[in-house]
Amino acid sequence: MNGDEAWGAVRALEATTGKMKWEFKL
């Protein structure tokens, strides 16, 4: 998974939960 793809998933999760983005960011 590339950085762009990862960020895409993170953005989708942060928009829904707002917490998952932190776990994925780390």
Short mmCIF file of the C-alpha atoms (twelve columns), coordinates in Angstrom:
data_MODEL
# 
_entry.id   MODEL 
# 
loop_
_atom_site.group_PDB 
_atom_site.id 
_atom_site.type_symbol 
_atom_site.label_atom_id 
_atom_site.label_alt_id 
_atom_site.label_comp_id 
_atom_site.label_asym_id 
_atom_site.label_seq_id 
_atom_site.Cartn_x 
_atom_site.Cartn_y 
_atom_site.Cartn_z 
_atom_site.pdbx_PDB_model_num 
ATOM 1  C CA . MET A 1  0.000   0.000  0.000  1 
ATOM 2  C CA . ASN A 2  1.443   3.344  -1.034 1 
ATOM 3  C CA . GLY A 3  1.425   6.464  1.135  1 
ATOM 4  C CA . ASP A 4  -1.285  8.039  -1.024 1 
ATOM 5  C CA . GLU A 5  -3.494  4.968  -0.740 1 
ATOM 6  C CA . ALA A 6  -2.900  4.827  3.003  1 
ATOM 7  C CA . TRP A 7  -3.849  8.498  3.370  1 
ATOM 8  C CA . GLY A 8  -6.990  7.844  1.313  1 
ATOM 9  C CA . ALA A 9  -8.054  5.155  3.786  1 
ATOM 10 C CA . VAL A 10 -7.078  7.339  6.733  1 
ATOM 11 C CA . ARG A 11 -9.102  10.271 5.423  1 
ATOM 12 C CA . ALA A 12 -12.114 8.020  4.880  1 
ATOM 13 C CA . LEU A 13 -11.822 6.692  8.433  1 
ATOM 14 C CA . GLU A 14 -11.213 10.069 10.051 1 
ATOM 15 C CA . ALA A 15 -14.294 11.430 8.272  1 
ATOM 16 C CA . THR A 16 -16.361 8.587  9.720  1 
ATOM 17 C CA . THR A 17 -14.854 8.005  13.166 1 
ATOM 18 C CA . GLY A 18 -12.285 10.746 13.637 1 
ATOM 19 C CA . LYS A 19 -10.198 8.425  15.796 1 
ATOM 20 C CA . MET A 20 -8.942  5.736  13.424 1 
ATOM 21 C CA . LYS A 21 -6.847  8.346  11.601 1 
ATOM 22 C CA . TRP A 22 -4.597  8.658  14.643 1 
ATOM 23 C CA . GLU A 23 -3.975  4.898  14.844 1 
ATOM 24 C CA . PHE A 24 -3.207  4.704  11.118 1 
ATOM 25 C CA . LYS A 25 -1.108  7.874  11.275 1 
ATOM 26 C CA . LEU A 26 1.103   6.301  13.930 1 
# 
